[in-house]
Amino acid sequence: MSQYIDGFVLTVPRKNLAAYKRIATKASKVWRDHGALEYRECVGDDMTIQGMVAFPKLTKAKPGEVVIFAFAVFKSRRHRDSANKKIMADPRLAAMCDEVKAVFDCGRMAYGGLKTLVHA
């Protein structure tokens, strides 16, 4: 059975990066407590590759914003669906809502569930 990935791409004002890291660290505990096998939050670093669409352009990042690429790994889609019900009901996540809204624009976050095609 192949693993299932929840992926997220968003932008965060660079000035809010430390606050975002605190939120992401709290969120990682919620995801892991409810079964995520792995949880990563990555900040853009090398975003100027010639001949490709860079994440800042794709996300329409504003000046002073950085791109975050994040993902959680699950055993399967069924496992992800079960875990996400618990994650979304977790009071720790609800408690973070106001803090999240102050740090980045959730309306610009992209999300998707992905089947693993290659796992090397």
C-alpha positions in Angstrom: 0.0 0.0 0.0 1.5 3.4 -1.0 1.7 6.3 1.4 -0.6 9.3 1.1 0.6 12.9 1.3 -1.3 16.0 2.4 0.6 19.0 0.8 0.4 22.7 1.5 2.0 25.7 -0.2 1.6 29.2 1.3 3.3 32.5 1.7 4.3 34.1 5.0 5.7 37.6 5.5 9.4 37.2 6.3 8.9 39.4 9.4 6.4 36.7 10.7 8.6 33.7 10.0 9.6 33.1 13.6 5.9 33.3 14.7 5.0 30.9 11.8 7.7 28.4 13.0 6.1 28.4 16.5 2.7 27.7 15.0 4.1 25.0 12.7 5.9 23.4 15.6 2.6 23.2 17.6 0.7 21.9 14.5 3.3 19.2 13.9 2.6 17.8 17.3 -1.1 17.7 16.6 -0.6 15.9 13.2 1.9 13.4 14.7 -0.3 12.7 17.8 -3.1 11.7 15.4 -1.0 9.4 13.2 1.0 11.4 10.7 4.1 9.3 9.9 6.1 12.5 9.0 5.4 16.2 9.1 7.6 18.8 7.4 7.5 22.6 7.0 10.1 24.0 4.6 10.9 27.6 3.8 11.9 28.7 0.4 15.6 29.2 -0.1 16.7 28.7 -3.7 13.8 30.1 -5.6 15.5 31.5 -8.8 15.9 28.5 -11.1 16.2 29.4 -14.8 13.6 28.0 -17.2 11.1 27.0 -14.5 8.2 28.7 -12.7 9.6 29.6 -9.3 7.3 29.1 -6.3 7.2 32.9 -5.5 5.8 33.5 -8.9 3.4 30.6 -8.7 2.1 31.7 -5.3 2.1 35.4 -6.3 4.3 36.1 -3.3 4.4 39.8 -2.4 7.6 41.6 -1.7 8.8 40.6 1.7 7.1 37.2 1.7 8.6 33.7 1.8 7.2 30.5 0.4 6.4 27.6 2.7 6.2 24.1 1.3 4.7 21.7 3.9 3.6 18.1 3.9 2.3 15.3 6.2 2.8 11.6 5.3 0.2 9.0 6.1 0.0 5.2 5.6 -2.9 5.5 3.1 -5.7 7.8 2.1 -8.0 6.0 4.6 -5.5 6.6 7.3 -5.2 10.2 6.3 -9.0 10.6 6.3 -9.3 9.1 9.8 -6.4 11.2 11.1 -7.7 14.4 9.6 -11.1 14.0 11.4 -9.2 13.8 14.7 -6.8 16.6 13.7 -9.6 19.0 12.8 -11.5 18.2 16.0 -8.4 18.7 18.2 -8.8 21.7 20.6 -5.1 22.6 20.2 -5.7 23.3 16.5 -8.8 25.4 17.3 -6.8 27.4 19.9 -4.3 28.4 17.2 -6.8 29.9 14.8 -6.4 33.5 15.9 -2.7 33.2 16.0 -2.6 31.8 12.5 -4.8 34.6 11.1 -2.4 37.1 12.5 0.7 35.5 10.9 -0.4 34.6 7.3 -3.4 34.8 4.9 -5.0 31.3 5.0 -7.1 32.2 2.0 -3.9 32.1 -0.1 -2.8 28.7 1.1 -3.0 25.8 -1.4 -3.8 22.3 -0.2 -4.2 18.9 -1.8 -4.2 15.2 -1.0 -1.7 13.3 -3.1 -1.1 9.7 -4.0 2.5 8.6 -3.9 3.8 7.9 -7.4 7.4 7.2 -6.6 9.0 6.6 -3.2 12.7 5.9 -3.3 
